[in-house]
């Protein structure tokens, strides 16, 4: 039986609204009452302004997105809620689903990943970003004892640095133009520096500032034959980058990381599901709560969405469903 729900839609550039939605789970589906969802600030800001290039409209679709780019589109991929309809083993369980912002929804049961004991729903909403960060650390091939710089201490950068910092002997430094990020770095057990004071000769550098200046800093901090992983996505914005000077003589490697694919060395054994389960398990550590920087009631989301995305101090902003 279909039930009524509400979903958040981006109707035009800079315009959001709540629309009615039907919830009609079919065979093999679950119905979920959402408790919290997370705003992925970088990607959702690009979608909100219409910055997804036409060449990427198909690849950038969220798993359970409705509508088509550029607009109108129901977008998002970090929902946590309780299963109300579905297989007996899942009824009453708290699960994470890659679903847009919506108060109740149906999804294939295979996409509902149980939240591990000890991970509260609010922290579990970080799972999509944690999965991306885990992929970044894999792509960076960080090993014990490495010196690592993370340029751009937003949610993905901070999570990647936090994960890297749990590898024995690693020295991880967050590099950010915002000195207030020093407190975040300390809470996650990492060092901090502004760009002009960051340590160089790093074994691996993760860039997550989504700026040309930040990428230039990342290349400068990399040691000889080191890897720089580009974790930012610029959408339709061109990036100017100087690849002269010592870029070639230091034999630097600049590689892209994107969560849509598993790193080649893990594809024979890992699935997207296993990676997401691993990300959720990492969130058992209460230190991740440091990345939760505010919450908004779902009913207020159309009014507040733009300002949340525009606020440079926003880390992981949660949407609360009452």
Rosetta blueprint (number, residue, H / E / L):
1 X L
2 X L
3 X E
4 X E
5 X E
6 X E
7 X E
8 X E
9 X E
10 X E
11 X E
12 X E
13 X L
14 X L
15 X E
16 X E
17 X E
18 X E
19 X E
20 X E
21 X E
22 X E
23 X E
24 X L
25 X L
26 X L
27 X L
28 X L
29 X E
30 X E
31 X E
32 X E
33 X E
34 X E
35 X E
36 X E
37 X E
38 X E
39 X E
40 X L
41 X H
42 X H
43 X H
44 X H
45 X H
46 X H
47 X H
48 X H
49 X L
50 X L
51 X L
52 X L
53 X L
54 X H
55 X H
56 X H
57 X L
58 X L
59 X L
60 X L
61 X L
62 X L
63 X L
64 X L
65 X L
66 X E
67 X E
68 X L
69 X L
70 X L
71 X L
72 X L
73 X E
74 X E
75 X L
76 X L
77 X L
78 X L
79 X E
80 X E
81 X E
82 X E
83 X E
84 X E
85 X E
86 X L
87 X L
88 X L
89 X L
90 X L
91 X L
92 X L
93 X L
94 X E
95 X E
96 X E
97 X E
98 X L
99 X L
100 X L
101 X L
102 X E
103 X L
104 X E
105 X E
106 X E
107 X E
108 X E
109 X H
110 X H
111 X H
112 X L
113 X E
114 X E
115 X L
116 X L
117 X L
118 X L
119 X L
120 X L
121 X H
122 X H
123 X H
124 X H
125 X L
126 X L
127 X H
128 X H
129 X H
130 X H
131 X H
132 X H
133 X H
134 X H
135 X H
136 X H
137 X H
138 X H
139 X H
140 X H
141 X L
142 X L
143 X L
144 X L
145 X L
146 X L
147 X E
148 X E
149 X E
150 X E
151 X E
152 X L
153 X L
154 X L
155 X H
156 X H
157 X H
158 X H
159 X H
160 X H
161 X H
162 X H
163 X H
164 X H
165 X H
166 X L
167 X L
168 X L
169 X L
170 X L
171 X E
172 X E
173 X E
174 X E
175 X E
176 X L
177 X L
178 X L
179 X L
180 X L
181 X H
182 X H
183 X H
184 X H
185 X H
186 X H
187 X H
188 X L
189 X L
190 X L
191 X E
192 X E
193 X E
194 X L
195 X H
196 X H
197 X H
198 X L
199 X L
200 X L
201 X L
202 X E
203 X E
204 X E
205 X E
206 X E
207 X E
208 X L
209 X L
210 X L
211 X L
212 X H
213 X H
214 X H
215 X H
216 X H
217 X H
218 X H
219 X H
220 X H
221 X H
222 X E
223 X E
224 X E
225 X E
226 X E
227 X E
228 X E
229 X E
230 X E
231 X L
232 X L
233 X L
234 X L
235 X L
236 X L
237 X L
238 X L
239 X L
240 X L
241 X L
242 X L
243 X L
244 X L
245 X L
246 X L
247 X L
248 X L
249 X L
250 X L
251 X L
252 X L
253 X E
254 X E
255 X E
256 X E
257 X L
258 X L
259 X L
260 X L
261 X L
262 X L
263 X L
264 X L
265 X L
266 X L
267 X L
268 X L
269 X L
270 X L
271 X L
272 X H
273 X H
274 X H
275 X H
276 X H
277 X H
278 X H
279 X H
280 X H
281 X H
282 X H
283 X L
284 X L
285 X L
286 X H
287 X H
288 X H
289 X H
290 X H
291 X H
292 X E
293 X E
294 X E
295 X E
296 X E
297 X E
298 X H
299 X H
300 X H
301 X H
302 X H
303 X H
304 X H
305 X H
306 X H
307 X H
308 X H
309 X H
310 X H
311 X L
312 X L
313 X L
314 X L
315 X L
316 X E
317 X E
318 X E
319 X E
320 X E
321 X L
322 X L
